[in-house]
Amino acid sequence: MQPLPSQVAMLQLAAQRPGSRALAVDAAWRTDLPIDTNALVRAATAALDETEAAAIGVVIDGAARFVPAARAPVGTESFPSEERFRTWRAAGTLPLDGGPLVRATVARIGAAHAVRLLAHHAVLDGYAIARVFRRIVERLRAEADGAPLPYERRGDLGALAAAAAPLRPPAPSFWSAATDGVGEPGREIGFSDRAASPADAPRQERARITVPGIAGRRAWPGEAVGIVAAYTARHLGADDARVGVTASLRRTALERATPTQWMAVVPARLAVPPGVTPAVLAADLQLWLAAASERIAQGERPEQLLTAVPAAWRTGRLYGPIVNVLPDVRVEGWSLDVTAWGPVADCLISVYPEPGDELVVDGVFHPAGYDAARAAAHVDAIAALLGRALRAPHVPVPDVPARPVDPDRIAVPGGWAVPARIRDALIAAGFPADRIELRTEPAVTVVLHGAVLERLPEARAVLPPGVRVRCG
């Protein structure tokens, strides 16, 4: 079973991190409506039977590869409390042993029902998982109305693979519009100094806002991305934002009908001048995403830029926050709770609608770069800005205070180095304070006196990527 071009990078990551929860998507829709549990199980079973991706596994034999798998039966669970339910979910992983990588469970939490869908991100993306759940609800409602739905194959993976363009190297002349300038000394693009290997248990913070009439506005997803980009630029004291934008990339009826991993994180550079409005930011974003989606449809994958662009070699990233807006997950009578979003190397800001005029702002942060207070502060500030700016998309985005500037900072490729923070990070990593020397010329270099070569990776893991390190 050959992977789609959209699945190649995720499969490569799966080979490096087999069974890691960092690569799982864990979504649960919950309702207090009176529901027949057995009918819900039947609906989930039938929906998985219609989903080809539910019959795919992965094995590791030098590399990760897809294999056919028997579909997993729909599980049933009962929990006396929300805490027990969340503890059970947090342990959910998907071993790469050839078994199915899409699992559904119908859970009772007190009097409420939940449908938990756990999938490997190499198999399903967020759009696909939402599509599977919508089919479950569609089947449940049809049975309740006395008109059960017949079997209907959902899309066609074979036809999708046949229509997909083969992978080809990304064209630097096009993608440079988003990547030029990344890695320059003193150019910060993210809230933290560095990206890191995705964590199994990242920090997660959440806020809810109400925006009257939001459900009836088609333009709000692009406006939301633009507002998060504006927050990023102004928080960093910059006049543009480098963000990753999740794009589902479903351009054809076949692509929209087939639940699979088809999305990409598209690097974007958005100008954020004084007085800019959410509507203007959304329009700029849509122009860029339309052009980028054409390139992706021709076989250019943005994730290849991490090995094709020299700045990414030095800094490990081409954008700061990833912004993930999911306008299609809203299901009347159900609320969504996502506890795993897939791999996050720095931070991911997701925005999605709930019934009524409510939006959820969900932030996931790598614990190596953020403590709980810092993560919560970003989510609260972004949610407050979204709550104000989305109400008036043709009014300038409200001001955002820039974070304080460290007076002794030193420009390094991809941002700034602050001597005190460097020393604190190295001491926390176990290096003796009296054996750390920081040299600022000609390039910022940390000399670890008495350290062995084998410990250098430990030091690099806590230093800004533009800071060199060697043994003394």
C-alpha positions in Angstrom: 0.0 0.0 0.0 1.7 3.1 -1.2 1.3 6.3 0.9 -0.2 9.4 -0.6 2.2 12.3 -1.0 0.5 14.0 2.0 1.3 11.0 4.2 5.0 10.5 3.4 6.5 13.0 6.0 4.2 11.7 8.7 5.2 8.1 8.0 8.8 9.1 8.2 8.2 10.7 11.6 6.3 7.6 12.7 9.3 5.5 11.9 11.4 7.7 14.3 8.7 7.7 17.0 6.8 4.4 16.8 3.8 4.3 19.0 4.3 7.9 20.2 1.2 9.8 21.4 2.7 12.8 19.8 1.5 11.5 16.4 -2.0 10.7 17.6 -5.2 12.8 17.1 -7.6 12.2 20.0 -11.0 13.8 19.5 -14.2 13.2 21.5 -17.6 14.6 20.8 -19.9 14.7 23.8 -23.6 15.2 24.3 -26.2 15.3 27.1 -29.0 14.4 24.7 -30.9 11.1 25.4 -29.3 8.5 23.2 -29.5 4.8 22.8 -26.0 3.5 23.5 -26.4 0.4 21.4 -27.7 2.5 18.5 -24.6 4.8 18.8 -22.3 1.8 18.7 -24.1 0.5 15.6 -23.7 3.9 13.9 -20.0 4.1 14.7 -19.4 0.5 13.5 -21.2 1.2 10.2 -19.3 4.5 9.7 -15.9 2.8 10.2 -17.0 0.0 7.8 -17.5 2.7 5.2 -14.1 4.3 5.9 -11.1 2.8 4.0 -8.5 4.4 6.2 -9.9 2.4 9.2 -8.5 -0.7 7.6 -4.9 0.5 7.4 -2.1 -0.3 9.7 1.6 0.5 9.8 4.6 -1.8 10.4 8.3 -0.8 10.9 10.9 -2.8 9.0 13.6 -0.3 8.5 11.0 2.2 7.4 7.3 2.7 8.2 5.0 1.3 5.6 1.2 0.8 5.3 -0.3 -2.6 5.5 -3.9 -3.9 5.4 -5.5 -4.3 8.8 -8.8 -5.6 10.1 -11.0 -2.8 11.4 -11.1 -2.4 15.1 -14.4 -3.1 16.8 -16.1 -0.1 18.4 -15.3 -0.1 22.1 -17.6 0.7 24.9 -16.5 2.3 28.3 -18.2 3.8 31.3 -16.6 6.3 33.7 -18.0 7.7 37.0 -16.3 11.0 36.5 -14.8 13.4 34.0 -11.4 13.0 35.6 -11.4 9.2 35.1 -12.4 9.7 31.4 -9.6 12.2 30.8 -7.1 9.9 32.5 -8.2 7.0 30.3 -7.8 9.2 27.2 -4.4 10.4 28.1 -3.0 6.9 28.0 -4.3 6.3 24.4 -1.6 5.4 21.9 -1.5 3.5 18.6 1.2 0.8 18.4 2.7 0.4 14.9 2.3 -3.4 14.9 0.1 -3.8 11.8 -3.1 -3.2 13.7 -5.7 -0.6 12.7 -4.8 3.0 13.3 -8.4 4.4 13.6 -10.2 3.4 16.8 -13.7 4.5 18.0 -15.1 4.2 21.5 -18.6 5.0 22.8 -18.2 6.2 26.4 -20.6 7.0 29.2 -19.6 9.7 31.6 -22.3 9.8 34.1 -25.5 10.5 32.1 -23.6 11.9 29.1 -22.4 10.1 26.0 -19.1 10.6 24.2 -17.8 9.3 20.9 -14.0 9.2 21.1 -12.1 8.9 17.8 -8.4 8.1 18.2 -6.3 8.0 14.9 -2.7 8.1 13.8 -2.0 11.4 12.0 -0.4 9.5 9.1 -3.9 8.0 8.4 -6.4 10.7 9.2 -6.3 14.5 9.6 -8.7 16.7 11.5 -11.0 17.2 8.6 -11.2 13.5 8.0 -11.9 12.7 11.7 -14.7 15.3 11.7 -16.1 13.7 8.5 -16.2 10.3 10.2 -18.0 11.7 13.2 -20.5 13.5 11.1 -21.3 10.2 9.4 -21.8 8.5 12.8 -24.3 11.2 13.7 -26.0 11.0 10.3 -26.5 7.3 10.7 -27.6 7.6 14.3 -30.3 10.1 13.4 -31.4 8.1 10.4 -32.0 5.0 12.5 -33.9 7.0 15.1 -36.1 8.3 12.3 -36.8 4.7 11.2 -34.9 4.9 7.9 -31.4 3.3 8.4 -28.9 4.3 5.8 -27.5 1.7 3.4 -23.7 1.0 3.2 -21.9 3.7 1.2 -18.2 3.7 0.6 -16.8 7.1 1.7 -14.5 8.2 -1.1 -11.9 6.2 -2.8 -8.2 6.0 -1.6 -7.2 4.2 -4.8 -8.7 6.8 -7.1 -7.2 9.6 -4.9 -3.7 8.0 -5.1 -4.1 7.7 -8.9 -5.0 11.3 -9.3 -2.3 12.7 -6.9 0.7 14.2 -8.5 4.1 12.6 -7.6 6.3 14.4 -5.2 8.7 16.9 -6.6 11.1 19.3 -4.9 9.5 22.6 -3.8 10.5 25.6 -6.0 12.6 28.0 -4.0 11.5 31.0 -6.2 7.9 30.5 -5.1 8.2 29.5 -1.4 10.8 32.2 -0.8 7.8 34.6 -0.4 7.3 32.9 3.0 10.8 31.9 3.9 13.1 34.8 3.0 14.6 36.4 6.0 14.0 33.4 8.3 17.2 32.7 10.2 18.7 36.2 10.0 20.4 37.5 13.1 17.8 39.1 15.4 14.8 37.9 13.5 12.4 36.2 15.9 9.5 34.3 14.4 8.2 32.3 17.4 7.3 32.8 21.1 10.1 30.4 22.2 13.8 30.3 21.2 13.6 27.0 19.4 11.6 24.1 18.1 12.0 20.7 19.6 11.1 17.1 18.9 7.3 16.7 19.4 6.4 15.8 23.0 4.1 13.0 24.0 2.5 15.2 26.7 2.6 18.8 25.6 1.0 21.6 27.7 -2.6 22.4 26.7 -4.6 25.5 27.6 -8.1 26.4 26.5 -10.4 29.5 26.5 -13.9 30.1 25.2 -15.2 33.2 23.6 -18.6 34.3 22.3 -18.9 36.2 18.9 -22.5 37.0 18.1 -23.4 35.8 14.6 -20.1 34.0 14.0 -21.8 30.8 12.8 -23.3 32.6 9.8 -20.1 34.3 8.6 -18.1 32.5 5.9 -15.0 34.6 6.2 -14.3 34.2 9.9 -11.8 31.3 9.6 -9.4 33.5 7.5 -10.0 36.4 9.8 -9.1 34.3 12.8 -5.8 33.2 11.2 -5.0 36.8 10.5 -5.8 37.9 14.0 -3.5 35.2 15.5 -0.8 36.4 13.0 -1.3 40.0 14.1 -0.9 38.9 17.7 2.3 37.1 16.9 3.9 40.0 15.0 3.0 42.6 17.6 3.9 40.5 20.6 7.4 40.0 19.0 7.6 43.7 18.0 7.7 42.9 14.3 5.9 44.2 11.2 5.2 40.8 9.8 4.3 37.3 11.1 5.7 34.0 10.1 3.1 31.4 10.9 2.2 27.9 9.8 -1.3 27.6 8.5 -3.0 24.2 8.5 -4.8 23.8 5.1 -7.1 20.8 4.4 -6.4 21.2 0.6 -9.6 19.5 -0.5 -10.1 21.0 -4.0 -12.2 18.2 -5.7 -15.3 16.2 -4.8 -13.2 13.1 -4.4 -10.8 14.8 -2.0 -13.6 16.1 0.1 -15.4 12.7 0.2 -12.4 10.6 1.2 -11.4 10.6 4.9 -7.6 10.4 4.9 -4.5 12.5 5.8 -4.5 15.2 3.1 -3.6 18.4 4.9 -0.4 20.4 5.0 1.0 23.1 7.2 1.7 25.9 4.8 4.3 28.5 5.8 2.9 32.0 5.5 4.3 35.5 5.8 1.7 38.1 6.6 2.4 41.8 6.7 0.9 43.4 9.9 1.2 47.2 9.4 -0.4 49.7 11.8 -4.2 49.9 11.1 -4.5 46.6 9.4 -7.9 44.9 9.7 -8.8 41.2 10.0 -10.6 41.4 6.6 -7.4 42.6 4.9 -5.3 40.0 6.6 -7.8 37.3 5.6 -7.7 38.5 2.0 -3.9 38.4 1.9 -3.9 34.9 3.4 -6.4 33.6 0.9 -4.3 34.8 -2.0 -1.3 33.1 -0.6 -3.0 29.8 0.2 -4.6 29.7 -3.2 -1.2 30.0 -4.9 0.4 27.5 -2.4 -2.4 25.0 -2.9 -1.7 25.0 -6.6 1.9 24.1 -5.9 1.0 21.4 -3.5 -1.5 19.9 -5.9 1.4 19.7 -8.4 3.5 17.6 -5.9 5.4 20.2 -3.9 5.0 19.5 -0.1 5.8 22.3 2.3 7.4 19.9 4.8 10.2 19.3 2.3 11.2 22.9 2.8 12.7 22.0 6.2 15.5 20.2 4.3 15.6 22.4 1.3 15.9 25.9 2.9 19.3 26.6 4.5 17.6 28.7 7.2 15.7 25.7 8.4 18.9 23.7 8.8 20.2 26.4 11.2 17.0 27.1 13.2 15.0 23.9 12.8 11.9 25.8 11.7 10.4 28.2 9.1 7.5 29.6 11.1 6.5 30.3 14.6 3.0 29.3 15.8 0.9 26.9 13.7 -2.6 28.3 13.4 -5.3 25.6 12.9 -8.9 26.8 12.3 -11.5 24.0 12.0 -14.8 25.6 10.8 -16.5 22.2 10.0 -16.4 20.4 13.3 -19.5 22.0 14.8 -22.3 19.5 15.3 -25.6 20.6 16.8 -26.1 19.1 20.2 -22.5 17.9 20.6 -19.4 19.6 22.0 -15.9 18.8 20.9 -12.8 18.1 23.1 -9.5 17.4 21.5 -6.7 16.2 23.8 -4.1 15.3 21.2 -3.6 17.3 17.9 -0.7 15.5 16.4 3.0 16.5 16.4 3.7 19.9 17.8 7.4 21.1 17.8 6.7 24.6 19.3 3.1 25.7 19.6 -0.3 25.1 17.9 -3.2 27.5 18.2 -6.5 25.9 17.2 -9.8 27.7 16.9 -13.1 25.9 16.3 -16.8 26.6 16.7 -19.2 25.1 19.2 -23.0 25.2 19.0 -24.4 28.7 19.2 -22.0 31.6 18.8 -19.1 30.1 20.9 -15.6 29.6 19.7 -12.9 27.5 21.5 -9.3 28.7 21.4 -7.1 25.7 22.2 -3.4 26.1 22.6 -0.8 23.3 22.6 2.7 24.1 23.7 6.0 22.2 23.9 7.0 21.9 27.5 10.7 22.6 26.6 9.7 26.1 25.6 6.8 27.0 27.8 5.8 26.7 31.4 2.1 26.5 32.3 1.8 30.2 33.2 3.4 31.3 29.9 1.2 29.0 27.8 -2.0 30.1 29.6 -1.0 33.8 29.1 -0.7 33.3 25.3 -4.1 31.5 25.1 -5.9 34.1 27.2 -4.4 37.0 25.2 -5.1 35.5 21.8 -8.7 34.6 22.9 -9.3 38.1 24.1 -8.0 39.6 20.8 -10.1 37.2 18.8 -13.2 38.0 20.8 -12.7 41.7 20.1 -11.4 41.7 16.5 -13.8 39.1 15.1 -16.8 41.2 16.1 -15.6 44.0 13.7 -13.5 42.5 10.9 -13.3 45.8 9.0 -12.0 47.7 12.0 -8.2 47.8 12.7 -6.9 45.0 14.9 -6.6 46.2 18.5 -3.1 46.9 19.7 -1.1 44.2 21.4 1.8 45.1 23.7 5.2 43.9 22.6 7.0 41.7 25.1 9.8 43.3 27.1 13.2 43.5 25.4 16.1 42.0 27.3 18.7 44.8 27.4 21.7 42.5 27.1 20.4 40.4 24.3 22.8 39.4 21.4 21.6 38.9 17.9 22.1 35.3 16.7 20.8 33.5 13.6 17.0 33.1 14.0 16.6 35.4 17.0 18.4 36.6 20.1 20.6 35.1 22.8 20.3 36.3 26.4 23.4 35.4 28.5 21.5 34.9 31.8 18.9 32.7 30.1 21.6 30.6 28.5 23.4 30.1 31.8 20.2 29.2 33.6 19.2 26.7 30.9 22.6 25.0 30.9 22.6 24.8 34.7 19.1 23.3 34.7 20.4 20.7 32.2 23.1 19.6 34.7 26.2 21.6 33.6 28.2 23.1 36.5 27.9 26.9 36.6 31.6 27.4 37.1 32.4 25.4 33.9 30.2 27.5 31.6 31.9 30.2 29.5 30.0 32.4 27.0 32.0 34.0 24.2 30.2 36.7 22.2 32.7 37.3 19.4 33.0 36.6 16.6 30.0 34.2 16.9 28.1 33.6 20.1 29.6 30.4 21.5 29.2 28.4 24.7 32.3 26.7 25.9 31.7 23.8 28.4 34.9 23.3 30.2 35.5 19.7 31.3 32.5 18.4 29.3 32.7 15.3 27.1 31.6 15.3 23.5 28.7 13.0 24.3 27.0 15.7 26.3 27.0 18.4 23.6 23.6 17.3 22.3 22.2 17.9 25.8 23.5 21.4 25.7 22.2 22.1 22.1 18.8 21.0 23.2 18.4 23.9 25.6 20.2 26.6 23.6 18.9 28.9 20.9 19.8 27.3 17.6 22.0 30.3 16.6 24.3 29.7 19.5 27.3 27.5 19.0 28.6 25.1 21.6 31.8 23.2 22.1 33.9 21.5 24.8 36.7 23.4 26.4 
